[in-house]
Amino acid sequence: MALHKCSHLLVCQLDLPLSLVFYKWLLGLESTLTLSDVHHVDPVLATSLQQLHDVVIQKKNLEADVSHVRTLTANLKNFGTFDAN
């Protein structure tokens, strides 16, 4: 951090290294922030969020794959514990 000498007009310049994430927020570009931006602010939180995101993707893939439902239904019919009517 560098402090520059203030002029007689009380104009001071403060040189702070701010992150890209902060600049996006400052400019109102929150909608462009991604999980990788969170990693720059809090790596532990970003890792947790990534794991949650991965679970959601796995859940959606399982829901989209109906082959396991057909197999389960067939197995239950074979054991006489499922009535399709």
PDB file of N, CA, C and O in Angstrom:
ATOM      1  N   MET A   1       0.853  -1.167   0.000  1.00  0.00           N
ATOM      2  CA  MET A   1       0.000   0.000   0.000  1.00  0.00           C
ATOM      3  C   MET A   1       0.898   1.229   0.000  1.00  0.00           C
ATOM      4  O   MET A   1       1.836   1.335   0.790  1.00  0.00           O
ATOM      5  N   ALA A   2       0.593   2.144  -0.892  1.00  0.00           N
ATOM      6  CA  ALA A   2       1.390   3.362  -0.985  1.00  0.00           C
ATOM      7  C   ALA A   2       0.508   4.562  -0.677  1.00  0.00           C
ATOM      8  O   ALA A   2      -0.608   4.681  -1.182  1.00  0.00           O
ATOM      9  N   LEU A   3       1.027   5.440   0.155  1.00  0.00           N
ATOM     10  CA  LEU A   3       0.334   6.691   0.438  1.00  0.00           C
ATOM     11  C   LEU A   3       1.060   7.800  -0.296  1.00  0.00           C
ATOM     12  O   LEU A   3       2.283   7.924  -0.222  1.00  0.00           O
ATOM     13  N   HIS A   4       0.287   8.597  -1.002  1.00  0.00           N
ATOM     14  CA  HIS A   4       0.877   9.710  -1.732  1.00  0.00           C
ATOM     15  C   HIS A   4       0.602  11.001  -0.971  1.00  0.00           C
ATOM     16  O   HIS A   4      -0.419  11.134  -0.296  1.00  0.00           O
ATOM     17  N   LYS A   5       1.511  11.931  -1.089  1.00  0.00           N
ATOM     18  CA  LYS A   5       1.386  13.195  -0.372  1.00  0.00           C
ATOM     19  C   LYS A   5       0.146  13.944  -0.860  1.00  0.00           C
ATOM     20  O   LYS A   5      -0.085  14.069  -2.063  1.00  0.00           O
ATOM     21  N   CYS A   6      -0.639  14.435   0.082  1.00  0.00           N
ATOM     22  CA  CYS A   6      -1.851  15.179  -0.241  1.00  0.00           C
ATOM     23  C   CYS A   6      -1.487  16.602  -0.653  1.00  0.00           C
ATOM     24  O   CYS A   6      -0.573  17.212  -0.097  1.00  0.00           O
ATOM     25  N   SER A   7      -2.209  17.109  -1.624  1.00  0.00           N
ATOM     26  CA  SER A   7      -1.965  18.478  -2.069  1.00  0.00           C
ATOM     27  C   SER A   7      -2.712  19.461  -1.173  1.00  0.00           C
ATOM     28  O   SER A   7      -3.439  19.063  -0.262  1.00  0.00           O
ATOM     29  N   HIS A   8      -2.529  20.706  -1.436  1.00  0.00           N
ATOM     30  CA  HIS A   8      -3.199  21.733  -0.634  1.00  0.00           C
ATOM     31  C   HIS A   8      -4.702  21.740  -0.866  1.00  0.00           C
ATOM     32  O   HIS A   8      -5.427  22.383  -0.107  1.00  0.00           O
ATOM     33  N   LEU A   9      -5.193  21.055  -1.879  1.00  0.00           N
ATOM     34  CA  LEU A   9      -6.632  20.977  -2.139  1.00  0.00           C
ATOM     35  C   LEU A   9      -7.271  19.775  -1.449  1.00  0.00           C
ATOM     36  O   LEU A   9      -8.430  19.453  -1.710  1.00  0.00           O
ATOM     37  N   LEU A  10      -6.532  19.121  -0.582  1.00  0.00           N
ATOM     38  CA  LEU A  10      -6.983  17.946   0.144  1.00  0.00           C
ATOM     39  C   LEU A  10      -7.399  16.797  -0.775  1.00  0.00           C
ATOM     40  O   LEU A  10      -8.334  16.054  -0.476  1.00  0.00           O
ATOM     41  N   VAL A  11      -6.706  16.668  -1.869  1.00  0.00           N
ATOM     42  CA  VAL A  11      -6.924  15.542  -2.770  1.00  0.00           C
ATOM     43  C   VAL A  11      -5.833  14.535  -2.462  1.00  0.00           C
ATOM     44  O   VAL A  11      -4.648  14.795  -2.672  1.00  0.00           O
ATOM     45  N   CYS A  12      -6.245  13.394  -1.967  1.00  0.00           N
ATOM     46  CA  CYS A  12      -5.282  12.361  -1.596  1.00  0.00           C
ATOM     47  C   CYS A  12      -5.502  11.137  -2.473  1.00  0.00           C
ATOM     48  O   CYS A  12      -6.617  10.847  -2.908  1.00  0.00           O
ATOM     49  N   GLN A  13      -4.443  10.453  -2.710  1.00  0.00           N
ATOM     50  CA  GLN A  13      -4.515   9.230  -3.492  1.00  0.00           C
ATOM     51  C   GLN A  13      -4.020   8.094  -2.610  1.00  0.00           C
ATOM     52  O   GLN A  13      -2.954   8.171  -2.000  1.00  0.00           O
ATOM     53  N   LEU A  14      -4.818   7.045  -2.562  1.00  0.00           N
ATOM     54  CA  LEU A  14      -4.468   5.880  -1.780  1.00  0.00           C
ATOM     55  C   LEU A  14      -4.348   4.711  -2.738  1.00  0.00           C
ATOM     56  O   LEU A  14      -5.304   4.384  -3.442  1.00  0.00           O
ATOM     57  N   ASP A  15      -3.203   4.088  -2.773  1.00  0.00           N
ATOM     58  CA  ASP A  15      -2.950   2.994  -3.700  1.00  0.00           C
ATOM     59  C   ASP A  15      -3.120   1.672  -2.958  1.00  0.00           C
ATOM     60  O   ASP A  15      -2.214   1.224  -2.256  1.00  0.00           O
ATOM     61  N   LEU A  16      -4.302   1.043  -3.122  1.00  0.00           N
ATOM     62  CA  LEU A  16      -4.584  -0.236  -2.481  1.00  0.00           C
ATOM     63  C   LEU A  16      -4.709  -1.317  -3.551  1.00  0.00           C
ATOM     64  O   LEU A  16      -5.378  -1.106  -4.562  1.00  0.00           O
ATOM     65  N   PRO A  17      -4.094  -2.438  -3.348  1.00  0.00           N
ATOM     66  CA  PRO A  17      -4.278  -3.539  -4.298  1.00  0.00           C
ATOM     67  C   PRO A  17      -5.631  -4.212  -4.071  1.00  0.00           C
ATOM     68  O   PRO A  17      -5.783  -4.992  -3.131  1.00  0.00           O
ATOM     69  N   LEU A  18      -6.596  -3.922  -4.907  1.00  0.00           N
ATOM     70  CA  LEU A  18      -7.938  -4.501  -4.781  1.00  0.00           C
ATOM     71  C   LEU A  18      -8.103  -5.628  -5.787  1.00  0.00           C
ATOM     72  O   LEU A  18      -7.533  -5.601  -6.878  1.00  0.00           O
ATOM     73  N   SER A  19      -8.882  -6.601  -5.403  1.00  0.00           N
ATOM     74  CA  SER A  19      -9.056  -7.772  -6.260  1.00  0.00           C
ATOM     75  C   SER A  19     -10.025  -7.472  -7.403  1.00  0.00           C
ATOM     76  O   SER A  19     -10.814  -6.529  -7.348  1.00  0.00           O
ATOM     77  N   LEU A  20      -9.936  -8.304  -8.434  1.00  0.00           N
ATOM     78  CA  LEU A  20     -10.845  -8.198  -9.564  1.00  0.00           C
ATOM     79  C   LEU A  20     -12.287  -8.390  -9.115  1.00  0.00           C
ATOM     80  O   LEU A  20     -13.196  -7.754  -9.647  1.00  0.00           O
ATOM     81  N   VAL A  21     -12.496  -9.265  -8.138  1.00  0.00           N
ATOM     82  CA  VAL A  21     -13.834  -9.503  -7.601  1.00  0.00           C
ATOM     83  C   VAL A  21     -14.409  -8.209  -7.018  1.00  0.00           C
ATOM     84  O   VAL A  21     -15.577  -7.889  -7.239  1.00  0.00           O
ATOM     85  N   PHE A  22     -13.594  -7.475  -6.283  1.00  0.00           N
ATOM     86  CA  PHE A  22     -14.052  -6.215  -5.697  1.00  0.00           C
ATOM     87  C   PHE A  22     -14.396  -5.209  -6.790  1.00  0.00           C
ATOM     88  O   PHE A  22     -15.404  -4.510  -6.692  1.00  0.00           O
ATOM     89  N   TYR A  23     -13.576  -5.131  -7.819  1.00  0.00           N
ATOM     90  CA  TYR A  23     -13.849  -4.198  -8.913  1.00  0.00           C
ATOM     91  C   TYR A  23     -15.157  -4.555  -9.621  1.00  0.00           C
ATOM     92  O   TYR A  23     -15.934  -3.668  -9.974  1.00  0.00           O
ATOM     93  N   LYS A  24     -15.401  -5.843  -9.827  1.00  0.00           N
ATOM     94  CA  LYS A  24     -16.664  -6.257 -10.454  1.00  0.00           C
ATOM     95  C   LYS A  24     -17.844  -5.820  -9.601  1.00  0.00           C
ATOM     96  O   LYS A  24     -18.843  -5.317 -10.113  1.00  0.00           O
ATOM     97  N   TRP A  25     -17.716  -6.019  -8.287  1.00  0.00           N
ATOM     98  CA  TRP A  25     -18.788  -5.606  -7.380  1.00  0.00           C
ATOM     99  C   TRP A  25     -18.963  -4.090  -7.407  1.00  0.00           C
ATOM    100  O   TRP A  25     -20.089  -3.595  -7.455  1.00  0.00           O
ATOM    101  N   LEU A  26     -17.872  -3.366  -7.378  1.00  0.00           N
ATOM    102  CA  LEU A  26     -17.892  -1.909  -7.372  1.00  0.00           C
ATOM    103  C   LEU A  26     -18.567  -1.354  -8.627  1.00  0.00           C
ATOM    104  O   LEU A  26     -19.263  -0.340  -8.572  1.00  0.00           O
ATOM    105  N   LEU A  27     -18.353  -2.024  -9.748  1.00  0.00           N
ATOM    106  CA  LEU A  27     -18.937  -1.583 -11.023  1.00  0.00           C
ATOM    107  C   LEU A  27     -20.345  -2.121 -11.261  1.00  0.00           C
ATOM    108  O   LEU A  27     -20.940  -1.873 -12.310  1.00  0.00           O
ATOM    109  N   GLY A  28     -20.880  -2.862 -10.280  1.00  0.00           N
ATOM    110  CA  GLY A  28     -22.236  -3.398 -10.423  1.00  0.00           C
ATOM    111  C   GLY A  28     -22.314  -4.594 -11.347  1.00  0.00           C
ATOM    112  O   GLY A  28     -23.356  -4.849 -11.951  1.00  0.00           O
ATOM    113  N   LEU A  29     -21.225  -5.326 -11.463  1.00  0.00           N
ATOM    114  CA  LEU A  29     -21.176  -6.480 -12.363  1.00  0.00           C
ATOM    115  C   LEU A  29     -21.280  -7.800 -11.587  1.00  0.00           C
ATOM    116  O   LEU A  29     -20.640  -8.786 -11.951  1.00  0.00           O
ATOM    117  N   GLU A  30     -22.086  -7.817 -10.522  1.00  0.00           N
ATOM    118  CA  GLU A  30     -22.220  -9.013  -9.703  1.00  0.00           C
ATOM    119  C   GLU A  30     -22.688 -10.216 -10.510  1.00  0.00           C
ATOM    120  O   GLU A  30     -22.322 -11.351 -10.207  1.00  0.00           O
ATOM    121  N   SER A  31     -23.496  -9.970 -11.535  1.00  0.00           N
ATOM    122  CA  SER A  31     -24.039 -11.074 -12.330  1.00  0.00           C
ATOM    123  C   SER A  31     -22.957 -11.791 -13.124  1.00  0.00           C
ATOM    124  O   SER A  31     -23.185 -12.897 -13.615  1.00  0.00           O
ATOM    125  N   THR A  32     -21.788 -11.184 -13.260  1.00  0.00           N
ATOM    126  CA  THR A  32     -20.698 -11.828 -13.998  1.00  0.00           C
ATOM    127  C   THR A  32     -19.772 -12.629 -13.091  1.00  0.00           C
ATOM    128  O   THR A  32     -18.854 -13.295 -13.569  1.00  0.00           O
ATOM    129  N   LEU A  33     -20.013 -12.565 -11.770  1.00  0.00           N
ATOM    130  CA  LEU A  33     -19.168 -13.303 -10.837  1.00  0.00           C
ATOM    131  C   LEU A  33     -19.463 -14.799 -10.941  1.00  0.00           C
ATOM    132  O   LEU A  33     -20.612 -15.206 -11.114  1.00  0.00           O
ATOM    133  N   THR A  34     -18.415 -15.603 -10.833  1.00  0.00           N
ATOM    134  CA  THR A  34     -18.545 -17.051 -10.930  1.00  0.00           C
ATOM    135  C   THR A  34     -17.916 -17.703  -9.703  1.00  0.00           C
ATOM    136  O   THR A  34     -17.379 -17.033  -8.821  1.00  0.00           O
ATOM    137  N   LEU A  35     -18.000 -19.023  -9.679  1.00  0.00           N
ATOM    138  CA  LEU A  35     -17.415 -19.768  -8.577  1.00  0.00           C
ATOM    139  C   LEU A  35     -15.903 -19.551  -8.492  1.00  0.00           C
ATOM    140  O   LEU A  35     -15.337 -19.544  -7.399  1.00  0.00           O
ATOM    141  N   SER A  36     -15.265 -19.378  -9.619  1.00  0.00           N
ATOM    142  CA  SER A  36     -13.817 -19.129  -9.587  1.00  0.00           C
ATOM    143  C   SER A  36     -13.504 -17.782  -8.930  1.00  0.00           C
ATOM    144  O   SER A  36     -12.437 -17.622  -8.336  1.00  0.00           O
ATOM    145  N   ASP A  37     -14.411 -16.819  -9.028  1.00  0.00           N
ATOM    146  CA  ASP A  37     -14.215 -15.545  -8.338  1.00  0.00           C
ATOM    147  C   ASP A  37     -14.285 -15.736  -6.822  1.00  0.00           C
ATOM    148  O   ASP A  37     -13.530 -15.113  -6.075  1.00  0.00           O
ATOM    149  N   VAL A  38     -15.195 -16.599  -6.376  1.00  0.00           N
ATOM    150  CA  VAL A  38     -15.318 -16.881  -4.940  1.00  0.00           C
ATOM    151  C   VAL A  38     -14.007 -17.479  -4.425  1.00  0.00           C
ATOM    152  O   VAL A  38     -13.597 -17.211  -3.295  1.00  0.00           O
ATOM    153  N   HIS A  39     -13.368 -18.271  -5.244  1.00  0.00           N
ATOM    154  CA  HIS A  39     -12.100 -18.900  -4.842  1.00  0.00           C
ATOM    155  C   HIS A  39     -11.043 -17.845  -4.491  1.00  0.00           C
ATOM    156  O   HIS A  39     -10.218 -18.076  -3.608  1.00  0.00           O
ATOM    157  N   HIS A  40     -11.057 -16.713  -5.158  1.00  0.00           N
ATOM    158  CA  HIS A  40     -10.095 -15.646  -4.867  1.00  0.00           C
ATOM    159  C   HIS A  40     -10.382 -14.977  -3.532  1.00  0.00           C
ATOM    160  O   HIS A  40      -9.478 -14.431  -2.900  1.00  0.00           O
ATOM    161  N   VAL A  41     -11.638 -15.020  -3.103  1.00  0.00           N
ATOM    162  CA  VAL A  41     -12.021 -14.376  -1.846  1.00  0.00           C
ATOM    163  C   VAL A  41     -11.918 -15.349  -0.677  1.00  0.00           C
ATOM    164  O   VAL A  41     -11.369 -15.016   0.373  1.00  0.00           O
ATOM    165  N   ASP A  42     -12.460 -16.570  -0.872  1.00  0.00           N
ATOM    166  CA  ASP A  42     -12.472 -17.568   0.199  1.00  0.00           C
ATOM    167  C   ASP A  42     -12.335 -18.964  -0.404  1.00  0.00           C
ATOM    168  O   ASP A  42     -13.337 -19.558  -0.801  1.00  0.00           O
ATOM    169  N   PRO A  43     -11.119 -19.497  -0.481  1.00  0.00           N
ATOM    170  CA  PRO A  43     -10.899 -20.796  -1.117  1.00  0.00           C
ATOM    171  C   PRO A  43     -11.666 -21.948  -0.464  1.00  0.00           C
ATOM    172  O   PRO A  43     -12.118 -22.858  -1.159  1.00  0.00           O
ATOM    173  N   VAL A  44     -11.816 -21.922   0.844  1.00  0.00           N
ATOM    174  CA  VAL A  44     -12.529 -23.004   1.538  1.00  0.00           C
ATOM    175  C   VAL A  44     -14.014 -22.984   1.167  1.00  0.00           C
ATOM    176  O   VAL A  44     -14.602 -24.025   0.871  1.00  0.00           O
ATOM    177  N   LEU A  45     -14.602 -21.812   1.184  1.00  0.00           N
ATOM    178  CA  LEU A  45     -15.999 -21.681   0.782  1.00  0.00           C
ATOM    179  C   LEU A  45     -16.174 -22.094  -0.672  1.00  0.00           C
ATOM    180  O   LEU A  45     -17.143 -22.774  -1.010  1.00  0.00           O
ATOM    181  N   ALA A  46     -15.263 -21.698  -1.521  1.00  0.00           N
ATOM    182  CA  ALA A  46     -15.349 -22.051  -2.941  1.00  0.00           C
ATOM    183  C   ALA A  46     -15.296 -23.564  -3.135  1.00  0.00           C
ATOM    184  O   ALA A  46     -16.018 -24.107  -3.972  1.00  0.00           O
ATOM    185  N   THR A  47     -14.453 -24.242  -2.373  1.00  0.00           N
ATOM    186  CA  THR A  47     -14.368 -25.701  -2.454  1.00  0.00           C
ATOM    187  C   THR A  47     -15.677 -26.343  -2.028  1.00  0.00           C
ATOM    188  O   THR A  47     -16.149 -27.280  -2.673  1.00  0.00           O
ATOM    189  N   SER A  48     -16.265 -25.850  -0.950  1.00  0.00           N
ATOM    190  CA  SER A  48     -17.552 -26.381  -0.485  1.00  0.00           C
ATOM    191  C   SER A  48     -18.645 -26.149  -1.515  1.00  0.00           C
ATOM    192  O   SER A  48     -19.438 -27.049  -1.789  1.00  0.00           O
ATOM    193  N   LEU A  49     -18.696 -24.965  -2.084  1.00  0.00           N
ATOM    194  CA  LEU A  49     -19.694 -24.666  -3.100  1.00  0.00           C
ATOM    195  C   LEU A  49     -19.507 -25.530  -4.343  1.00  0.00           C
ATOM    196  O   LEU A  49     -20.486 -25.961  -4.952  1.00  0.00           O
ATOM    197  N   GLN A  50     -18.255 -25.784  -4.723  1.00  0.00           N
ATOM    198  CA  GLN A  50     -17.986 -26.638  -5.879  1.00  0.00           C
ATOM    199  C   GLN A  50     -18.464 -28.064  -5.620  1.00  0.00           C
ATOM    200  O   GLN A  50     -19.022 -28.707  -6.508  1.00  0.00           O
ATOM    201  N   GLN A  51     -18.243 -28.554  -4.404  1.00  0.00           N
ATOM    202  CA  GLN A  51     -18.709 -29.894  -4.051  1.00  0.00           C
ATOM    203  C   GLN A  51     -20.227 -29.971  -4.098  1.00  0.00           C
ATOM    204  O   GLN A  51     -20.779 -30.950  -4.600  1.00  0.00           O
ATOM    205  N   LEU A  52     -20.909 -28.959  -3.585  1.00  0.00           N
ATOM    206  CA  LEU A  52     -22.370 -28.921  -3.652  1.00  0.00           C
ATOM    207  C   LEU A  52     -22.848 -28.872  -5.097  1.00  0.00           C
ATOM    208  O   LEU A  52     -23.817 -29.541  -5.457  1.00  0.00           O
ATOM    209  N   HIS A  53     -22.181 -28.094  -5.912  1.00  0.00           N
ATOM    210  CA  HIS A  53     -22.527 -28.000  -7.327  1.00  0.00           C
ATOM    211  C   HIS A  53     -22.374 -29.365  -8.009  1.00  0.00           C
ATOM    212  O   HIS A  53     -23.219 -29.757  -8.814  1.00  0.00           O
ATOM    213  N   ASP A  54     -21.310 -30.077  -7.690  1.00  0.00           N
ATOM    214  CA  ASP A  54     -21.075 -31.401  -8.260  1.00  0.00           C
ATOM    215  C   ASP A  54     -22.179 -32.379  -7.864  1.00  0.00           C
ATOM    216  O   ASP A  54     -22.607 -33.192  -8.683  1.00  0.00           O
ATOM    217  N   VAL A  55     -22.641 -32.306  -6.614  1.00  0.00           N
ATOM    218  CA  VAL A  55     -23.732 -33.172  -6.153  1.00  0.00           C
ATOM    219  C   VAL A  55     -25.013 -32.867  -6.928  1.00  0.00           C
ATOM    220  O   VAL A  55     -25.734 -33.785  -7.319  1.00  0.00           O
ATOM    221  N   VAL A  56     -25.294 -31.599  -7.148  1.00  0.00           N
ATOM    222  CA  VAL A  56     -26.495 -31.208  -7.902  1.00  0.00           C
ATOM    223  C   VAL A  56     -26.425 -31.754  -9.332  1.00  0.00           C
ATOM    224  O   VAL A  56     -27.418 -32.256  -9.857  1.00  0.00           O
ATOM    225  N   ILE A  57     -25.259 -31.655  -9.952  1.00  0.00           N
ATOM    226  CA  ILE A  57     -25.088 -32.179 -11.314  1.00  0.00           C
ATOM    227  C   ILE A  57     -25.298 -33.690 -11.325  1.00  0.00           C
ATOM    228  O   ILE A  57     -25.968 -34.208 -12.219  1.00  0.00           O
ATOM    229  N   GLN A  58     -24.742 -34.399 -10.359  1.00  0.00           N
ATOM    230  CA  GLN A  58     -24.926 -35.853 -10.277  1.00  0.00           C
ATOM    231  C   GLN A  58     -26.396 -36.202 -10.101  1.00  0.00           C
ATOM    232  O   GLN A  58     -26.887 -37.148 -10.717  1.00  0.00           O
ATOM    233  N   LYS A  59     -27.104 -35.444  -9.263  1.00  0.00           N
ATOM    234  CA  LYS A  59     -28.534 -35.678  -9.027  1.00  0.00           C
ATOM    235  C   LYS A  59     -29.321 -35.483 -10.324  1.00  0.00           C
ATOM    236  O   LYS A  59     -30.181 -36.298 -10.659  1.00  0.00           O
ATOM    237  N   LYS A  60     -29.033 -34.424 -11.040  1.00  0.00           N
ATOM    238  CA  LYS A  60     -29.725 -34.168 -12.303  1.00  0.00           C
ATOM    239  C   LYS A  60     -29.446 -35.268 -13.325  1.00  0.00           C
ATOM    240  O   LYS A  60     -30.340 -35.674 -14.067  1.00  0.00           O
ATOM    241  N   ASN A  61     -28.211 -35.745 -13.360  1.00  0.00           N
ATOM    242  CA  ASN A  61     -27.873 -36.829 -14.279  1.00  0.00           C
ATOM    243  C   ASN A  61     -28.613 -38.111 -13.919  1.00  0.00           C
ATOM    244  O   ASN A  61     -29.078 -38.828 -14.805  1.00  0.00           O
ATOM    245  N   LEU A  62     -28.727 -38.403 -12.625  1.00  0.00           N
ATOM    246  CA  LEU A  62     -29.472 -39.587 -12.191  1.00  0.00           C
ATOM    247  C   LEU A  62     -30.955 -39.461 -12.520  1.00  0.00           C
ATOM    248  O   LEU A  62     -31.585 -40.424 -12.955  1.00  0.00           O
ATOM    249  N   GLU A  63     -31.501 -38.279 -12.313  1.00  0.00           N
ATOM    250  CA  GLU A  63     -32.918 -38.070 -12.624  1.00  0.00           C
ATOM    251  C   GLU A  63     -33.188 -38.183 -14.117  1.00  0.00           C
ATOM    252  O   GLU A  63     -34.262 -38.625 -14.523  1.00  0.00           O
ATOM    253  N   ALA A  64     -32.233 -37.791 -14.922  1.00  0.00           N
ATOM    254  CA  ALA A  64     -32.407 -37.857 -16.378  1.00  0.00           C
ATOM    255  C   ALA A  64     -32.231 -39.276 -16.903  1.00  0.00           C
ATOM    256  O   ALA A  64     -32.734 -39.600 -17.979  1.00  0.00           O
ATOM    257  N   ASP A  65     -31.530 -40.121 -16.165  1.00  0.00           N
ATOM    258  CA  ASP A  65     -31.276 -41.498 -16.588  1.00  0.00           C
ATOM    259  C   ASP A  65     -32.357 -42.406 -16.007  1.00  0.00           C
ATOM    260  O   ASP A  65     -32.304 -42.763 -14.830  1.00  0.00           O
ATOM    261  N   VAL A  66     -33.339 -42.778 -16.832  1.00  0.00           N
ATOM    262  CA  VAL A  66     -34.464 -43.591 -16.354  1.00  0.00           C
ATOM    263  C   VAL A  66     -34.151 -45.080 -16.399  1.00  0.00           C
ATOM    264  O   VAL A  66     -34.982 -45.883 -15.977  1.00  0.00           O
ATOM    265  N   SER A  67     -32.986 -45.475 -16.893  1.00  0.00           N
ATOM    266  CA  SER A  67     -32.662 -46.897 -16.995  1.00  0.00           C
ATOM    267  C   SER A  67     -32.625 -47.561 -15.619  1.00  0.00           C
ATOM    268  O   SER A  67     -33.034 -48.714 -15.487  1.00  0.00           O
ATOM    269  N   HIS A  68     -32.147 -46.860 -14.599  1.00  0.00           N
ATOM    270  CA  HIS A  68     -32.107 -47.449 -13.265  1.00  0.00           C
ATOM    271  C   HIS A  68     -33.509 -47.622 -12.690  1.00  0.00           C
ATOM    272  O   HIS A  68     -33.726 -48.506 -11.862  1.00  0.00           O
ATOM    273  N   VAL A  69     -34.460 -46.798 -13.111  1.00  0.00           N
ATOM    274  CA  VAL A  69     -35.843 -46.924 -12.650  1.00  0.00           C
ATOM    275  C   VAL A  69     -36.467 -48.170 -13.259  1.00  0.00           C
ATOM    276  O   VAL A  69     -37.162 -48.912 -12.565  1.00  0.00           O
ATOM    277  N   ARG A  70     -36.230 -48.413 -14.547  1.00  0.00           N
ATOM    278  CA  ARG A  70     -36.765 -49.609 -15.197  1.00  0.00           C
ATOM    279  C   ARG A  70     -36.199 -50.876 -14.561  1.00  0.00           C
ATOM    280  O   ARG A  70     -36.927 -51.848 -14.365  1.00  0.00           O
ATOM    281  N   THR A  71     -34.923 -50.872 -14.240  1.00  0.00           N
ATOM    282  CA  THR A  71     -34.298 -52.036 -13.616  1.00  0.00           C
ATOM    283  C   THR A  71     -34.892 -52.292 -12.241  1.00  0.00           C
ATOM    284  O   THR A  71     -35.176 -53.438 -11.892  1.00  0.00           O
ATOM    285  N   LEU A  72     -35.080 -51.249 -11.466  1.00  0.00           N
ATOM    286  CA  LEU A  72     -35.672 -51.391 -10.137  1.00  0.00           C
ATOM    287  C   LEU A  72     -37.093 -51.914 -10.245  1.00  0.00           C
ATOM    288  O   LEU A  72     -37.477 -52.805  -9.488  1.00  0.00           O
ATOM    289  N   THR A  73     -37.874 -51.385 -11.163  1.00  0.00           N
ATOM    290  CA  THR A  73     -39.256 -51.825 -11.355  1.00  0.00           C
ATOM    291  C   THR A  73     -39.288 -53.305 -11.744  1.00  0.00           C
ATOM    292  O   THR A  73     -40.105 -54.062 -11.219  1.00  0.00           O
ATOM    293  N   ALA A  74     -38.420 -53.719 -12.648  1.00  0.00           N
ATOM    294  CA  ALA A  74     -38.364 -55.123 -13.073  1.00  0.00           C
ATOM    295  C   ALA A  74     -37.976 -56.019 -11.903  1.00  0.00           C
ATOM    296  O   ALA A  74     -38.554 -57.092 -11.732  1.00  0.00           O
ATOM    297  N   ASN A  75     -37.015 -55.597 -11.103  1.00  0.00           N
ATOM    298  CA  ASN A  75     -36.603 -56.394  -9.948  1.00  0.00           C
ATOM    299  C   ASN A  75     -37.730 -56.534  -8.938  1.00  0.00           C
ATOM    300  O   ASN A  75     -37.935 -57.613  -8.382  1.00  0.00           O
ATOM    301  N   LEU A  76     -38.454 -55.464  -8.698  1.00  0.00           N
ATOM    302  CA  LEU A  76     -39.567 -55.524  -7.748  1.00  0.00           C
ATOM    303  C   LEU A  76     -40.683 -56.419  -8.274  1.00  0.00           C
ATOM    304  O   LEU A  76     -41.313 -57.131  -7.491  1.00  0.00           O
ATOM    305  N   LYS A  77     -40.942 -56.400  -9.570  1.00  0.00           N
ATOM    306  CA  LYS A  77     -41.962 -57.280 -10.158  1.00  0.00           C
ATOM    307  C   LYS A  77     -41.559 -58.741  -9.990  1.00  0.00           C
ATOM    308  O   LYS A  77     -42.400 -59.592  -9.700  1.00  0.00           O
ATOM    309  N   ASN A  78     -40.270 -59.030 -10.173  1.00  0.00           N
ATOM    310  CA  ASN A  78     -39.777 -60.397 -10.021  1.00  0.00           C
ATOM    311  C   ASN A  78     -39.947 -60.916  -8.597  1.00  0.00           C
ATOM    312  O   ASN A  78     -40.128 -62.117  -8.393  1.00  0.00           O
ATOM    313  N   PHE A  79     -39.891 -60.037  -7.627  1.00  0.00           N
ATOM    314  CA  PHE A  79     -40.053 -60.454  -6.236  1.00  0.00           C
ATOM    315  C   PHE A  79     -41.511 -60.418  -5.812  1.00  0.00           C
ATOM    316  O   PHE A  79     -41.843 -60.785  -4.685  1.00  0.00           O
ATOM    317  N   GLY A  80     -42.389 -59.975  -6.719  1.00  0.00           N
ATOM    318  CA  GLY A  80     -43.815 -59.945  -6.404  1.00  0.00           C
ATOM    319  C   GLY A  80     -44.200 -58.874  -5.413  1.00  0.00           C
ATOM    320  O   GLY A  80     -45.241 -58.968  -4.763  1.00  0.00           O
ATOM    321  N   THR A  81     -43.360 -57.846  -5.289  1.00  0.00           N
ATOM    322  CA  THR A  81     -43.657 -56.786  -4.317  1.00  0.00           C
ATOM    323  C   THR A  81     -44.118 -55.511  -5.008  1.00  0.00           C
ATOM    324  O   THR A  81     -44.293 -54.482  -4.355  1.00  0.00           O
ATOM    325  N   PHE A  82     -44.316 -55.569  -6.313  1.00  0.00           N
ATOM    326  CA  PHE A  82     -44.676 -54.366  -7.038  1.00  0.00           C
ATOM    327  C   PHE A  82     -45.831 -54.674  -7.970  1.00  0.00           C
ATOM    328  O   PHE A  82     -45.770 -55.623  -8.752  1.00  0.00           O
ATOM    329  N   ASP A  83     -46.876 -53.880  -7.890  1.00  0.00           N
ATOM    330  CA  ASP A  83     -48.011 -54.045  -8.779  1.00  0.00           C
ATOM    331  C   ASP A  83     -48.089 -52.827  -9.682  1.00  0.00           C
ATOM    332  O   ASP A  83     -48.383 -51.727  -9.215  1.00  0.00           O
ATOM    333  N   ALA A  84     -47.831 -53.011 -10.968  1.00  0.00           N
ATOM    334  CA  ALA A  84     -47.791 -51.899 -11.900  1.00  0.00           C
ATOM    335  C   ALA A  84     -49.154 -51.326 -12.206  1.00  0.00           C
ATOM    336  O   ALA A  84     -49.248 -50.239 -12.777  1.00  0.00           O
ATOM    337  N   ASN A  85     -50.217 -52.029 -11.842  1.00  0.00           N
ATOM    338  CA  ASN A  85     -51.581 -51.515 -12.136  1.00  0.00           C
ATOM    339  C   ASN A  85     -52.053 -50.596 -11.091  1.00  0.00           C
ATOM    340  O   ASN A  85     -53.167 -50.078 -11.180  1.00  0.00           O
TER     341      ASN A  85
END
